Amino acid sequence: MTRAICVAIIVLFTCQTSYSFKNYYWREYTGEIPKDAIVGGRDINDKNIYIGQAYVKNEGIMEVQITPGVRQVLVPMRGIKKIDKYVKILCGPQEKVYWMSSNPSSLHSDLIDKHAIIGGHEDGWGYTSIGRINREGEVKIGKLNTCVVNNPPFYFNDNGVERRFTPPCGANMKFFATLITIFFSLGPHTCPLEDYYWREYVGETPEDAIIAGKDINNKNVHIGQAYVHDAGLIVTQIFPGVKEVYVTYKGVRKIDKYVKILCGEQADFYWMQANHTNLHLELIDKHAVIGGHEDAYGYMNVGRISYGGEIRIGKVNSFWPEAAYFYFDNNGTEKRISSYQVLMYIDKSINIDVRFKH
């Protein structure tokens, strides 16, 4: 008997409007479920489960299942990989997403004029999607390889074993249900703007994007987080209307996809003066915004300086005690400086310690 699958899809190759990105966003996940986390289904004990996005070194960003109170996630990627850091959780207004039935042969045409949620990618292939399957009385969250045009396979964790499900080609029954955002504009009360979070960035700046300063033309600049293969998730500067960003990592790299933009309430943030030797002392009993991470080292923070008459955004390598330098792009050249401002968050309710190497 063929087992039915329910799949939450995250793709970019469908007709869509950019403002639909406003209906969802990703928060850092450290074991606690945010109030606005999107429910992905129920487990065997009738408890909610959630949708995660895990960074896997040299592989990409993968869709995973999050169980409340459990920090570790299990990623189906050439077996099962256990990940306990660099995980995000999907959030937004629950009423602005819905499930749409489809099947593998018509999936890509069914997505025309709809916006399926962007969620992950696999290096060397492209964007993947979030899936779910009802197996043995509970929902299992996994990834659907929508980068495969015909008959995309679905992968999920089954009690520590990676399972692959490929529905038969030409089947008439509806195997998939895709998670789609409803085309509503973001009103002032549609989502709780507490803490901070990351939205997908494809060239258009969300209304709630954090303003980091002004460029030489007195235009706002914003804070980005770019996926860099063999490096991590790196802080970068975003210019409104410009899709490409320039990332400082062993030089300067140009990135035009897999970029997020920092969003939240502007009033909840401030900039604190610091330098490479005193940063870790200054951060005691304060909350510095997590900007990303470097593989094999740990979390980094968001920094800025005024250089050449404009604000420059970059990364602070806060994983190095007494050597927490600031790096930024200067017209295609990576620059390092010892004194800078670091982005801080006023609310101390989230206890995330970013001061030490992991």
N, C-alpha and C positions, 0 to 999 in steps of 0.2 A: 504494500500500500504506500502510495506517495504521501509524504508528510508535508503539510502546508507550512509555508513560511510567511512571516510578517516582517517587512524590512523598512527601516527608516533610512531614506536615501539622502546622501549629501553629494551633489554633483555641481559642476559649473557649465557643462556643455548643453544646457537647456536654455530656451528663451526665458529671460527673467528681467526684472527691474532691480536696479541696484539698491533702491531704498528698502527692499524686503530684508536686507541684511540687518536692519534696525530691530527686527523682531526677535533676534536671538544674539547671544554673546557667550563667551567662555570665561569662567572664573578659575583661579588657581584652586586646586583641590588638595587638601592635606588631611582628609579624614572626616571632615565635618560637611554636612550637606547644606548648601545655602537655601534660604527660604524660597528663592525663585528658580530653583533647579527644575528642569523639565523631567517629569516622570516618564520612564521608558516602559514600565510594565510592573508585574508582580512576580515575586519568587514563590517557591513552594510553600512558604509560611505566610503567604498573602501580604508580604511587606513590599513597599515600593523599591524598585531598582532604578538606576539612573544611567545617563549616557556620558561616557568619558572620552577623552582624547589624550593619548599617551605618546610621549616622545620616545622613539626607539632609535638608538644611535646607528647611524649609517643605513637606516631603513626608511625612516619617514615619521609621520604622525599618524597613529592608528586609533581606530574606534574601539572602545572597550566598554565593559560593563562595570558599573560602580555599585558596590553594596554599602549601604549606610554604616558608618563607624569603622569601615575597613579601609585603610589607607592604600594597601597594595592592590594592584589590578593585574589581571592575567591577560596578556596580549596574544591572540592567535596569529603568529608570524613565523613560519618555518618551525613549527612546534609551538610551545607555550613559553612566553617570556614573562617573568615576574618583574613588575615595575613598581617602585614605591616613591618615586619623585618625578617631577616634570610632567605632572598630570593636570589636566583641566576638566571642568565639568560643564555641560551644556545648560544654559539658563535662559530664561525669558518668560513672557506671559504664556501660560499653558494653553489658553484659549486661542492663541494665534498660530498654533500648529495643529495639523490633523494628518491622519493616515490615508493614503490613497492606494487602492488595489491596482496591481498591474501583473504582468508576467514577463519572463526574461526576453521573449522575442519582440515585445512591443514596448519595453520599458522606456527606451530613449525617445520614442515618438510620444508616449504618454506624458512625458515631462514637458512637452512644448507648451509655452505660455504659463508655466508654473515655476515656482522657485523652490527647488529641493535644497535642504539645508547643507551648506558647505561644512565638511567636518574633518577630513583627513586626506592624506596622500601617501603613495608608495613611491620611493625613489626609482627613477627609471621607467615608471609607468604613468603615473598621473593621479588625479583625484580618485579617492575611494568613497564609500558611503557607509552609513550606519545601518545595520540590519538587526532584526530580532526574529527569533523562532520560538514557537511554543513547543517545548519538548518536555515530556513526562510531567506535565502539570504546571510548568513554570516557564516564564519568558527568559530567553537567553539573548544577550546583546552581542553583536559581532560586527564584522565588516563585510561589505558587499563590493567586489571589485568592478565598479561601474566603468573603470577605464577599459574593460573588455567589452567590446560592442555587442558581440553575440553571446548569449547565454552566460551572463556574468556569474561567477561562483560566489557563494556566501560562506564565510569562515566564522567559527565561534568556538569558545572554550567549553568543553564538556567534561567537567570534573578533572581538569588538568591535562586533557587530551585535545589537540586541535582537530576539529571536525570540519570537513568541507562538504557542502551540499550544492550540487549543480542540477537544477531542474532539467528534465528532458526537453530538448528542442522541439518546438512545434506543439507543445502542450497547450490545450485550450483553457484549462482551469487557471484561476487567478492565484499565483504563488506569492506575489510580492504585495506589500502595502508600503507606500513611500511616505515619509514624513515631510509634509509641505508646509510652508509658512503662508498664512493668509495675507493678502496684499492690503494691509492697513498701514497708515503712516503712524509714526511714533508720537503719541500725545504726551503731555506733561506727567501723566499718572499711569502710564501703561506698564512700567516696570519700576521696581524699587531701585533707585540709584544710590544704593549704599555700597560701601567698599569701592572696589574698582574692578574692571573686567576688560576683556579684549574682544573686539569685533573684527570680522574679516575686512580687509582693505583691498579694494580693487581700483582705486583711483578717486573715489568719492569720499569726502570726509563726513562722518556722522555728526549729527547736531550735538551729541554729548561727548565728542572727542576732547580730551584735555589739551588746552592750549599751553604750549611750553615757552612761547616767546614770539619774537618777530624776526623776519629775515631782513635783508638789506633794502627791500622794497616795502617794508612795513606790513608785510603779509604774515598771517599766523603760520607758525610751524607746529608740528605735532610729533607724538612719540610713537614709534613703531617697534614691532618685534618680528624679525625675519628668520625664517628657517634657512639654515646654511648646512648643506650636507658635509659631514665630517667635522662639524664645528659645534653646532647646538642651535639655540634660539637666541639671537643676538639683538641687542638694542640698536635702533637706527632712527634717523630723522626722516619725517614725512613732510613733503611740501604738498599743499592742497592741489588736487587736480593732476598730480604727477604719480603715475603708478609705480615707477621704478624707485628703488631706494638703494643707498650705498652703505655697505656694511663694513666695519673695520674688523678684520680678522686676518692676521698675517698679510697685511696690505689692505686694499679696498676692493670689495666684490660688489658687482651690480646684480641686484635681485629684482625680478619683476613678477614673482608669484610666491604664494605661501607666506604672505605678510599679514599681520594683524595690527590694529591701532588701539591705543590705550584710551579708555572712556571712563566716565564717572561724573560726579559733581565737582565742578571746578573749585568751589569753596572748601572742599575737603582736603585740598592739597596745598603744600607750600614747599619752598626751596630752602635748604639749609646749607650754609657754607661749611666746607670740609677740605681736607687735604689727604694725601696718600698715607700719612703716618697717624693722623688722629681720627680717621673716619670711624673705626671700630669703638673708640671711646665715646664719640659723639652720638652713636646710635643706641647707646644703652637707654632702655626704657622708652624707645621711640620706634616708630614703624616706617622703615624705608620701603618704597615701592619695589617689588620684585620686577625686574625688567626682562629677565631671561636667564640663560645659563650657558656655560661652556662645558663641553664634554670633558670628563675626567677631572674637572676642577670644582664647579659648583655654581651657585646662584650669583648673578650680577645685579647691580642697581642702575638707575637712570641718572645720568649727569648732564650738566650743561655749563657752558661758559659763554662769555661775550668775546667774539673774535672777528676782526675785520669789519666792525660796525654792525654785526648781527649775532643772533643767538645760534649756537651750534649744540646739537644734541648728540649724545654718544653713550658709551657704556662705561661703567665704573667696575673694575675688576675687584669687587669687595671680597672675593674668596681668598685674597692674599693679605694676611695681616701685615700692617706697616708697609705695604706695597700696593695699596689700592689706587692705582693710577686711573686717570680718565683718558679714553681714546675717542677720537672723532675723525671724521672725513674732512680733509681740507683740499677741495678741488682734485680729488682722485688720489690724494696722499694720506696715509694714516699718520696721525699726529698723537703724541702722548703728552699729558700735562699733569702736574702734581696738585694743583689747587683748582677747585671747582665747586659747584653747587650740586647737591644730591636731592632728588625728588622724595618728599616725605608725605605720609598720609596721617591725617589728624586723629582719626579714630583708632584707639589702641585695643579694640575688642578682638581683633584677629591677631593671634599670637604666632606670627611666622618669623622665625629667627633666620635672617639672611647674612649673618655676620661671619659665619664660619665656613671653612672649606668642607665639602662633603666627600 
